[in-house]
Amino acid sequence: MSQNNLLESSSYDADTLHEECGVFGMYDFDGQDVASTIYYGLFALQHRGQESCGVAVSDTGGPKGKILSYKGMGLVNEVFTPEGLEKLKGDIGVGHVRYSTAGSSTRENAQPLVLNYVKGTLALAHNGNLINVPQLRRDLEYTGAIFQTTIDSEVIAYHIARERLNSSTAEEAVRRACQKLQGAYALVVSSPRKLIGARDPFGFKPLCIGKRDNAYIITSETCALDTIGAEFVRDVKPGEVVTISPEKGIESDMSMALPKEKEARCIFEYIYFARPDSHLDGVSVYTSRILAGRYLAQDSPVEADIVTGVPESGNAAALGYSLESGIPYATAFVKNSYVGRTFIKPKQSSRESSVQVKLNVLREAVAGKRVIMIDDSIVRGTTSDRIVRMLRDAGATEVHVRISSPPFLWPCYFGTDIPAREQLIAYNRSIEEIREIIGADSLGYLGIDRLSQMVDGLPICTGCFTGKYPMEPPQEDIRGEYFDKEIDMDRKLGR
């Protein structure tokens, strides 16, 4: 891959990390409708996925097995209308926002999935990526299963339904199905009379429990609880299956749990994915990012006039750098908040840049100044190159780039769309070579040893930095059509 092709090969979005999904489940013991609250919960989780969304509800006091659902492509406020939500009558339900890392971006792959089977009905929402899904899917296909989607979640739903035939309860079926799964999953499942949550034994993806009046919630992040005025109860523990019902409240099954030292939370939840106002496993995301910036200032100091962050996830780390170094923090970028995921990207021959459509530099803030620019990561390098150039064009005399994560050297198989090694700018390149490519005066990354410190010692996954995964990576690429199409396009374009 030539340097020129590397710099021209992708847009702003393609050089940005994406998370797979956000999940939200709710059960109102007083029998009140939950669809509108699920809608607002999903709105708070919109940062976790912008491709599709959906809600599925049922009435525990009505006909058993009747689930009402609606889902579509687009943002939460694009897919749902007040009239549509009004039709979704039910006191228990699940919702989902999706970004595809496995399975193509189509309406059929939108969640939640609704399953009608011998024992009744289930609605399921899933966040994560399974590494053994090809084998699980083949096993089901050879016994007559017909799939309607290309996503991991349908495989999980089939296995839950199959296990339910030989289980005394829905939660037992969920646990037995989960024991077959390898990889990352945070699940919310609604059965006719129970709300069930499950988190993989490594704890890759976050999941927590909340309560509002006489209703319980299971969701990806605490920010969704804040949005609907619910109180945080606790996190779902890695390897835990929780069951919520009016009769027994919150029940816990920890039979899948691993020793704590084997847990492996995704560090990018704290660096980038989660909203800064969330707390994951007792750790403030905002505080983690402030600490990352402080550590960068300690380990990669440089003389400059201002520190600025690339919105949004770079802002807190930039503030941390400023606090530690004493260099003033400044807002140097204006972000166009109204650019949705579907905006028409400029052609390569056009003068308009995808980066500049979303970001613009405040010339008054940077002209004549030495600037430290903080970002959360560099994937392919195309975005960093363009933003550095924008700062120089606005009059910055020096641009020093600091990254609040280590260099990406390996792909991710657990729900983060870090691509094949050959597409990563840090693969087979020194930091000095990367600095030259992006056009910075200096470049510094966060050290590997700092990652655990910024999350208060929680066990984390560092596979994308070190190649040392918490479990054996798959022998075949399981990351789905998104990656296959991207790699095929790269080959066609000679990237």
LUMBA-153835 format. One record per residue (C-alpha): residue in three letters; x, y, z. Coordinates in steps of 0.001 Angstrom, whole numbers. Layout:
# residues N
VOLUM	ALA	X	Y	Z
...
***
This chain:
# residues 495
VOLUM	MET	0	0	0
VOLUM	SER	1556	3290	-1067
VOLUM	GLN	1483	6328	1180
VOLUM	ASN	-568	8287	-1318
VOLUM	ASN	-3177	5562	-1602
VOLUM	LEU	-3253	5270	2161
VOLUM	LEU	-4002	8951	2520
VOLUM	GLU	-6705	8997	-153
VOLUM	SER	-8390	5708	557
VOLUM	SER	-11216	6538	2916
VOLUM	SER	-13579	9176	4154
VOLUM	TYR	-13998	10678	7600
VOLUM	ASP	-16386	7892	8624
VOLUM	ALA	-14240	5048	7296
VOLUM	ASP	-11286	6207	9387
VOLUM	THR	-13352	6363	12565
VOLUM	LEU	-14017	3500	14932
VOLUM	HIS	-17563	2254	15277
VOLUM	GLU	-19271	232	17953
VOLUM	GLU	-21739	-2489	17102
VOLUM	CYS	-24880	-1825	19136
VOLUM	GLY	-26766	-526	22121
VOLUM	VAL	-29481	-2454	23949
VOLUM	PHE	-32331	-1367	26215
VOLUM	GLY	-34950	-3537	27935
VOLUM	MET	-37730	-2523	30307
VOLUM	TYR	-40415	-4245	32383
VOLUM	ASP	-43047	-2116	34146
VOLUM	PHE	-44593	-4146	36961
VOLUM	ASP	-47540	-1705	37132
VOLUM	GLY	-48553	-2589	33582
VOLUM	GLN	-47747	790	32007
VOLUM	ASP	-46674	955	28356
VOLUM	VAL	-42892	1004	27916
VOLUM	ALA	-42393	1770	24198
VOLUM	SER	-41972	5538	24557
VOLUM	THR	-39477	5108	27418
VOLUM	ILE	-37514	2565	25369
VOLUM	TYR	-37478	5142	22566
VOLUM	TYR	-35853	7741	24830
VOLUM	GLY	-33419	5132	26136
VOLUM	LEU	-32361	4324	22590
VOLUM	PHE	-32027	8031	21865
VOLUM	ALA	-29455	8198	24681
VOLUM	LEU	-27626	5217	23139
VOLUM	GLN	-27649	6603	19585
VOLUM	HIS	-23849	7040	19678
VOLUM	ARG	-23515	3235	19792
VOLUM	GLY	-25153	2706	16404
VOLUM	GLN	-26741	4839	13698
VOLUM	GLU	-27606	2359	10954
VOLUM	SER	-30858	893	12241
VOLUM	CYS	-33028	655	15333
VOLUM	GLY	-36096	-1093	16618
VOLUM	VAL	-38488	-1731	19513
VOLUM	ALA	-40454	-4883	20382
VOLUM	VAL	-43049	-4992	23204
VOLUM	SER	-45653	-7331	24633
VOLUM	ASP	-48436	-7126	27195
VOLUM	THR	-47907	-9510	30112
VOLUM	GLY	-51594	-9244	30938
VOLUM	GLY	-52775	-9809	27392
VOLUM	PRO	-52719	-12752	24983
VOLUM	LYS	-49604	-14802	25655
VOLUM	GLY	-47174	-14841	22768
VOLUM	LYS	-48254	-11615	21033
VOLUM	ILE	-45328	-9269	20363
VOLUM	LEU	-45681	-5922	18610
VOLUM	SER	-42527	-4617	16954
VOLUM	TYR	-41268	-1938	14631
VOLUM	LYS	-37800	-1386	13232
VOLUM	GLY	-36167	400	10352
VOLUM	MET	-33034	1896	8857
VOLUM	GLY	-31823	5207	10207
VOLUM	LEU	-31609	7198	13410
VOLUM	VAL	-34071	6720	16262
VOLUM	ASN	-35896	9988	15571
VOLUM	GLU	-36054	9135	11844
VOLUM	VAL	-37524	5659	12272
VOLUM	PHE	-40144	6317	14970
VOLUM	THR	-43092	8686	15039
VOLUM	PRO	-45388	9470	18003
VOLUM	GLU	-48203	7679	16165
VOLUM	GLY	-46054	4611	15592
VOLUM	LEU	-44950	4423	19228
VOLUM	GLU	-48555	4804	20380
VOLUM	LYS	-49414	1550	18588
VOLUM	LEU	-46739	-397	20470
VOLUM	LYS	-48810	-1340	23525
VOLUM	GLY	-47061	-3433	26159
VOLUM	ASP	-45496	-3369	29610
VOLUM	ILE	-42357	-5370	28737
VOLUM	GLY	-40045	-4882	25786
VOLUM	VAL	-36600	-4462	24310
VOLUM	GLY	-34984	-1920	22000
VOLUM	HIS	-31841	-1782	19921
VOLUM	VAL	-29606	590	17952
VOLUM	ARG	-27221	-1002	15487
VOLUM	TYR	-23960	-440	13694
VOLUM	SER	-22996	-3478	11643
VOLUM	THR	-19664	-5200	12229
VOLUM	ALA	-21032	-8619	11257
VOLUM	GLY	-23869	-8902	8758
VOLUM	SER	-24741	-6348	6112
VOLUM	SER	-26598	-3115	6720
VOLUM	THR	-30169	-4030	5733
VOLUM	ARG	-33592	-3772	7336
VOLUM	GLU	-33700	-7571	7719
VOLUM	ASN	-30663	-7347	10007
VOLUM	ALA	-32191	-4659	12218
VOLUM	GLN	-33043	-5684	15762
VOLUM	PRO	-34717	-6656	18058
VOLUM	LEU	-35360	-10115	16676
VOLUM	VAL	-38761	-11612	17429
VOLUM	LEU	-38963	-15382	17619
VOLUM	ASN	-42145	-17452	17648
VOLUM	TYR	-41533	-21079	18569
VOLUM	VAL	-43122	-24075	20284
VOLUM	LYS	-42744	-22700	23810
VOLUM	GLY	-43970	-19210	22989
VOLUM	THR	-42219	-15989	21951
VOLUM	LEU	-38967	-14179	22594
VOLUM	ALA	-37662	-10742	21646
VOLUM	LEU	-33884	-10377	21673
VOLUM	ALA	-31383	-7533	21346
VOLUM	HIS	-27648	-8221	21179
VOLUM	ASN	-24456	-6164	21355
VOLUM	GLY	-21151	-7822	20489
VOLUM	ASN	-19562	-10281	18110
VOLUM	LEU	-19266	-14058	18359
VOLUM	ILE	-16145	-15793	17025
VOLUM	ASN	-17706	-19260	16709
VOLUM	VAL	-20844	-18167	14877
VOLUM	PRO	-19962	-19891	11543
VOLUM	GLN	-19872	-23281	13262
VOLUM	LEU	-23005	-22556	15294
VOLUM	ARG	-24840	-21459	12152
VOLUM	ARG	-23733	-24541	10175
VOLUM	ASP	-24853	-26850	12980
VOLUM	LEU	-28296	-25280	12919
VOLUM	GLU	-28544	-25302	9116
VOLUM	TYR	-27752	-29021	8979
VOLUM	THR	-30672	-29666	11320
VOLUM	GLY	-33111	-27722	9173
VOLUM	ALA	-32846	-24130	10410
VOLUM	ILE	-33658	-21448	7848
VOLUM	PHE	-32111	-18047	8541
VOLUM	GLN	-33752	-14748	7681
VOLUM	THR	-30718	-12578	8542
VOLUM	THR	-26917	-12680	8373
VOLUM	ILE	-26320	-11562	11958
VOLUM	ASP	-24981	-13338	15051
VOLUM	SER	-28109	-12461	16990
VOLUM	GLU	-30348	-14816	15013
VOLUM	VAL	-27980	-17685	15780
VOLUM	ILE	-28248	-16823	19488
VOLUM	ALA	-32048	-16628	19270
VOLUM	TYR	-32255	-20048	17582
VOLUM	HIS	-30098	-21622	20269
VOLUM	ILE	-32179	-20084	23053
VOLUM	ALA	-35350	-21444	21433
VOLUM	ARG	-33778	-24881	21024
VOLUM	GLU	-32553	-24980	24625
VOLUM	ARG	-35975	-23843	25848
VOLUM	LEU	-37453	-27161	24704
VOLUM	ASN	-35389	-28951	27344
VOLUM	SER	-35307	-26245	30031
VOLUM	SER	-37771	-25583	32814
VOLUM	THR	-37447	-21775	32517
VOLUM	ALA	-36604	-19159	29901
VOLUM	GLU	-33579	-17966	31897
VOLUM	GLU	-32192	-21507	32019
VOLUM	ALA	-32517	-21678	28237
VOLUM	VAL	-30650	-18361	27901
VOLUM	ARG	-27846	-19590	30158
VOLUM	ARG	-27533	-22935	28347
VOLUM	ALA	-27443	-21162	24975
VOLUM	CYS	-24821	-18707	26245
VOLUM	GLN	-22588	-21590	27304
VOLUM	LYS	-22239	-22435	23598
VOLUM	LEU	-21230	-18913	22621
VOLUM	GLN	-17635	-17758	22257
VOLUM	GLY	-16906	-14057	21995
VOLUM	ALA	-18584	-10850	23091
VOLUM	TYR	-22231	-10504	23962
VOLUM	ALA	-24493	-8335	26058
VOLUM	LEU	-28042	-9614	25652
VOLUM	VAL	-31470	-8375	26644
VOLUM	VAL	-34279	-10889	26151
VOLUM	SER	-37968	-10469	26905
VOLUM	SER	-40037	-13607	27411
VOLUM	PRO	-43810	-13427	28014
VOLUM	ARG	-43345	-12777	31756
VOLUM	LYS	-39645	-12059	32361
VOLUM	LEU	-36899	-9637	31350
VOLUM	ILE	-33534	-11396	31073
VOLUM	GLY	-30042	-9946	30667
VOLUM	ALA	-26806	-11815	29980
VOLUM	ARG	-23183	-10679	29739
VOLUM	ASP	-20331	-12781	28395
VOLUM	PRO	-17849	-14180	30951
VOLUM	PHE	-15096	-11791	29841
VOLUM	GLY	-17335	-8735	30192
VOLUM	PHE	-16323	-7313	26806
VOLUM	LYS	-19492	-5227	26477
VOLUM	PRO	-21153	-3204	29246
VOLUM	LEU	-24582	-3951	30698
VOLUM	CYS	-26326	-2491	33739
VOLUM	ILE	-29595	-2569	35681
VOLUM	GLY	-31758	427	36586
VOLUM	LYS	-35076	1104	38299
VOLUM	ARG	-37726	3792	37918
VOLUM	ASP	-40737	3643	40204
VOLUM	ASN	-41999	60	39790
VOLUM	ALA	-40197	-617	36515
VOLUM	TYR	-36816	-2249	35894
VOLUM	ILE	-34393	-1570	33051
VOLUM	ILE	-31434	-3478	31582
VOLUM	THR	-29296	-1396	29223
VOLUM	SER	-25830	-849	27775
VOLUM	GLU	-24910	2385	29561
VOLUM	THR	-25910	4367	32632
VOLUM	CYS	-26462	7494	30490
VOLUM	ALA	-29666	5840	29202
VOLUM	LEU	-30877	5496	32799
VOLUM	ASP	-30178	9174	33460
VOLUM	THR	-32112	10175	30354
VOLUM	ILE	-35324	8465	31498
VOLUM	GLY	-34964	9484	35147
VOLUM	ALA	-34136	5991	36420
VOLUM	GLU	-31769	5187	39262
VOLUM	PHE	-28742	2979	38741
VOLUM	VAL	-29069	-329	40612
VOLUM	ARG	-25873	-2138	39616
VOLUM	ASP	-23841	-3479	36712
VOLUM	VAL	-24546	-6910	35307
VOLUM	LYS	-21381	-8820	36159
VOLUM	PRO	-19271	-10610	33538
VOLUM	GLY	-20670	-14120	33099
VOLUM	GLU	-23941	-13251	34852
VOLUM	VAL	-27492	-14004	33726
VOLUM	VAL	-30060	-11802	35495
VOLUM	THR	-33798	-12452	35478
VOLUM	ILE	-36331	-9776	36438
VOLUM	SER	-39923	-10616	37345
VOLUM	PRO	-42615	-9171	39649
VOLUM	GLU	-42616	-12324	41749
VOLUM	LYS	-38899	-12545	42502
VOLUM	GLY	-37391	-9168	41595
VOLUM	ILE	-33784	-9519	40376
VOLUM	GLU	-32427	-13080	40296
VOLUM	SER	-28777	-13806	39516
VOLUM	ASP	-27040	-16824	37988
VOLUM	MET	-23224	-16609	38099
VOLUM	SER	-22474	-20151	36949
VOLUM	MET	-20641	-18888	33825
VOLUM	ALA	-18393	-16443	35686
VOLUM	LEU	-14604	-16588	35261
VOLUM	PRO	-11960	-15715	37846
VOLUM	LYS	-11782	-11908	37953
VOLUM	GLU	-8243	-11792	36549
VOLUM	LYS	-9477	-13463	33316
VOLUM	GLU	-12081	-10823	32608
VOLUM	ALA	-11372	-8611	29575
VOLUM	ARG	-13459	-5488	29138
VOLUM	CYS	-13108	-3602	25858
VOLUM	ILE	-10834	-666	26701
VOLUM	PHE	-12338	1360	23856
VOLUM	GLU	-15583	1667	25766
VOLUM	TYR	-13636	4019	28047
VOLUM	ILE	-11456	5632	25369
VOLUM	TYR	-14088	6246	22707
VOLUM	PHE	-17377	4306	22502
VOLUM	ALA	-19261	5103	25687
VOLUM	ARG	-20763	8487	26390
VOLUM	PRO	-18577	10501	28796
VOLUM	ASP	-21429	10794	31299
VOLUM	SER	-21677	6999	31666
VOLUM	HIS	-20165	4846	34400
VOLUM	LEU	-19099	1346	33351
VOLUM	ASP	-18351	-1251	36025
VOLUM	GLY	-17990	1485	38604
VOLUM	VAL	-15571	3611	36574
VOLUM	SER	-16432	7054	35187
VOLUM	VAL	-15811	7248	31443
VOLUM	TYR	-15119	10976	31736
VOLUM	THR	-12558	10445	34500
VOLUM	SER	-10856	7735	32410
VOLUM	ARG	-10429	10141	29507
VOLUM	ILE	-9143	12915	31765
VOLUM	LEU	-6573	10457	33152
VOLUM	ALA	-5543	9391	29636
VOLUM	GLY	-4808	13031	28822
VOLUM	ARG	-2853	13503	32039
VOLUM	TYR	-757	10429	31298
VOLUM	LEU	-61	11711	27765
VOLUM	ALA	1165	15001	29231
VOLUM	GLN	3440	13144	31636
VOLUM	ASP	4835	10700	29071
VOLUM	SER	4811	12814	25859
VOLUM	PRO	5342	16447	26896
VOLUM	VAL	5911	19173	24347
VOLUM	GLU	6043	22972	24451
VOLUM	ALA	2996	24577	22907
VOLUM	ASP	535	27477	23236
VOLUM	ILE	-2810	25599	23336
VOLUM	VAL	-4217	22079	23719
VOLUM	THR	-7333	21103	21787
VOLUM	GLY	-9361	17935	21310
VOLUM	VAL	-10870	16446	18178
VOLUM	PRO	-14615	16281	18945
VOLUM	GLU	-16127	14543	20728
VOLUM	SER	-14051	11833	22371
VOLUM	GLY	-10786	13793	22197
VOLUM	ASN	-12121	16698	24267
VOLUM	ALA	-11874	15180	27750
VOLUM	ALA	-8394	13792	27083
VOLUM	ALA	-7330	17227	25828
VOLUM	LEU	-8636	18793	29038
VOLUM	GLY	-6636	16232	31026
VOLUM	TYR	-3490	17096	29056
VOLUM	SER	-4090	20776	29733
VOLUM	LEU	-4660	20257	33461
VOLUM	GLU	-1475	18233	33799
VOLUM	SER	765	20381	31578
VOLUM	GLY	-574	23826	32447
VOLUM	ILE	-939	24623	28735
VOLUM	PRO	-4286	26384	28126
VOLUM	TYR	-7177	24327	26754
VOLUM	ALA	-8886	25838	23719
VOLUM	THR	-11774	24959	21441
VOLUM	ALA	-10233	24818	17987
VOLUM	PHE	-12882	22813	16132
VOLUM	VAL	-16522	23433	15348
VOLUM	LYS	-18441	20216	14682
VOLUM	ASN	-21459	20204	12392
VOLUM	SER	-23942	18332	14586
VOLUM	TYR	-26508	18097	11795
VOLUM	VAL	-24481	15853	9500
VOLUM	GLY	-26144	12461	9795
VOLUM	ARG	-24732	9098	8908
VOLUM	THR	-26331	9214	5438
VOLUM	PHE	-24956	12506	4132
VOLUM	ILE	-23784	12337	526
VOLUM	LYS	-20016	12007	659
VOLUM	PRO	-18133	14232	-1766
VOLUM	LYS	-16559	12514	-4754
VOLUM	GLN	-12791	12213	-4676
VOLUM	SER	-12578	14687	-7548
VOLUM	SER	-14610	17246	-5604
VOLUM	ARG	-13031	20061	-3598
VOLUM	GLU	-15272	19342	-621
VOLUM	SER	-13652	17125	2016
VOLUM	SER	-15685	14701	4114
VOLUM	VAL	-13692	15873	7116
VOLUM	GLN	-14423	19534	6488
VOLUM	VAL	-18129	18841	6036
VOLUM	LYS	-18153	17563	9631
VOLUM	LEU	-15400	19699	11189
VOLUM	ASN	-14164	23226	10743
VOLUM	VAL	-11246	25015	12418
VOLUM	LEU	-11627	28232	14412
VOLUM	ARG	-8925	30288	12743
VOLUM	GLU	-8869	32823	15593
VOLUM	ALA	-8056	30073	18091
VOLUM	VAL	-5045	28591	16283
VOLUM	ALA	-3507	31266	14035
VOLUM	GLY	96	31906	14993
VOLUM	LYS	28	29250	17719
VOLUM	ARG	1741	25967	18493
VOLUM	VAL	-1105	23472	18826
VOLUM	ILE	-1307	20120	20630
VOLUM	MET	-4127	18136	19024
VOLUM	ILE	-5551	15221	21044
VOLUM	ASP	-7515	12408	19376
VOLUM	ASP	-8640	9016	20629
VOLUM	SER	-7021	6862	17928
VOLUM	ILE	-5518	6667	14456
VOLUM	VAL	-6908	3829	12329
VOLUM	ARG	-5837	4313	8708
VOLUM	GLY	-4492	7826	9144
VOLUM	THR	-6578	9613	6550
VOLUM	THR	-8565	11690	9013
VOLUM	SER	-5527	12683	11077
VOLUM	ASP	-3714	13803	7935
VOLUM	ARG	-6584	16041	6885
VOLUM	ILE	-7178	17545	10319
VOLUM	VAL	-3479	18383	10727
VOLUM	ARG	-3588	20043	7310
VOLUM	MET	-6707	22013	8305
VOLUM	LEU	-4937	23334	11414
VOLUM	ARG	-1918	24425	9352
VOLUM	ASP	-4167	26064	6758
VOLUM	ALA	-5814	27994	9605
VOLUM	GLY	-2410	29405	10626
VOLUM	ALA	-1089	26984	13266
VOLUM	THR	2715	27272	13344
VOLUM	GLU	3206	23784	14799
VOLUM	VAL	869	20801	15192
VOLUM	HIS	1752	18149	17769
VOLUM	VAL	-523	15107	17743
VOLUM	ARG	-1181	13053	20871
VOLUM	ILE	-3326	9913	20827
VOLUM	SER	-5143	8674	23944
VOLUM	SER	-4638	5015	23016
VOLUM	PRO	-1698	2872	21857
VOLUM	PRO	-1169	2162	18129
VOLUM	PHE	-3558	-334	16493
VOLUM	LEU	-1556	-3334	15299
VOLUM	TRP	-4145	-6145	15206
VOLUM	PRO	-7799	-6540	14165
VOLUM	CYS	-10656	-6894	16645
VOLUM	TYR	-12991	-9903	16561
VOLUM	PHE	-15298	-8866	19391
VOLUM	GLY	-17475	-6086	18016
VOLUM	THR	-15187	-3178	17133
VOLUM	ASP	-14577	-2617	13428
VOLUM	ILE	-10785	-2407	13561
VOLUM	PRO	-9882	-3692	10084
VOLUM	ALA	-7305	-6136	8767
VOLUM	ARG	-3700	-5434	9794
VOLUM	GLU	-2660	-4342	6307
VOLUM	GLN	-5117	-1435	6492
VOLUM	LEU	-3810	-113	9817
VOLUM	ILE	-1414	2800	9513
VOLUM	ALA	704	1541	12438
VOLUM	TYR	1227	-1898	10883
VOLUM	ASN	4907	-2247	9876
VOLUM	ARG	5547	1458	10487
VOLUM	SER	7462	3296	13169
VOLUM	ILE	5927	6236	15038
VOLUM	GLU	8274	8525	13119
VOLUM	GLU	6988	7152	9806
VOLUM	ILE	3384	7659	10929
VOLUM	ARG	4239	11213	11990
VOLUM	GLU	5559	11943	8502
VOLUM	ILE	2467	10480	6847
VOLUM	ILE	4	12569	8876
VOLUM	GLY	2194	15673	8616
VOLUM	ALA	2555	16409	12340
VOLUM	ASP	5553	18079	14000
VOLUM	SER	5539	15355	16657
VOLUM	LEU	3435	12319	17521
VOLUM	GLY	2889	10486	20802
VOLUM	TYR	658	7578	21792
VOLUM	LEU	-608	6476	25192
VOLUM	GLY	1520	3663	26610
VOLUM	ILE	76	163	27004
VOLUM	ASP	897	220	30705
VOLUM	ARG	-1359	3245	31205
VOLUM	LEU	-4553	1498	30038
VOLUM	SER	-5198	-438	33220
VOLUM	GLN	-4384	2643	35304
VOLUM	MET	-7000	4770	33540
VOLUM	VAL	-9770	2267	34449
VOLUM	ASP	-8756	1805	38081
VOLUM	GLY	-7166	-1598	37503
VOLUM	LEU	-10160	-3315	35868
VOLUM	PRO	-9100	-6325	33740
VOLUM	ILE	-9203	-5247	30074
VOLUM	CYS	-8729	-6610	26549
VOLUM	THR	-5669	-5225	24732
VOLUM	GLY	-5815	-7577	21723
VOLUM	CYS	-5988	-4810	19099
VOLUM	PHE	-2712	-3372	20454
VOLUM	THR	-779	-6504	21411
VOLUM	GLY	-2272	-9395	19430
VOLUM	LYS	-2820	-11180	22752
VOLUM	TYR	-6527	-11931	22851
VOLUM	PRO	-8361	-13250	25918
VOLUM	MET	-9408	-16278	23855
VOLUM	GLU	-8051	-17987	20764
VOLUM	PRO	-8965	-15856	17725
VOLUM	PRO	-10976	-17505	14937
VOLUM	GLN	-9269	-19328	12101
VOLUM	GLU	-11650	-17753	9594
VOLUM	ASP	-12610	-14091	9345
VOLUM	ILE	-15966	-13855	11115
VOLUM	ARG	-16387	-10101	10927
VOLUM	GLY	-18979	-10286	8186
VOLUM	GLU	-19938	-8674	4927
VOLUM	TYR	-18940	-5205	6073
VOLUM	PHE	-15287	-6234	6151
VOLUM	ASP	-15479	-8479	3098
VOLUM	LYS	-16875	-5660	974
VOLUM	GLU	-14383	-3157	2344
VOLUM	ILE	-11403	-5435	1682
VOLUM	ASP	-12704	-6304	-1813
VOLUM	MET	-13042	-2597	-2610
VOLUM	ASP	-9555	-1922	-1331
VOLUM	ARG	-8178	-4588	-3656
VOLUM	LYS	-10074	-3186	-6632
VOLUM	LEU	-8727	291	-5929
VOLUM	GLY	-5189	-989	-5364
VOLUM	ARG	-5087	218	-1753
***
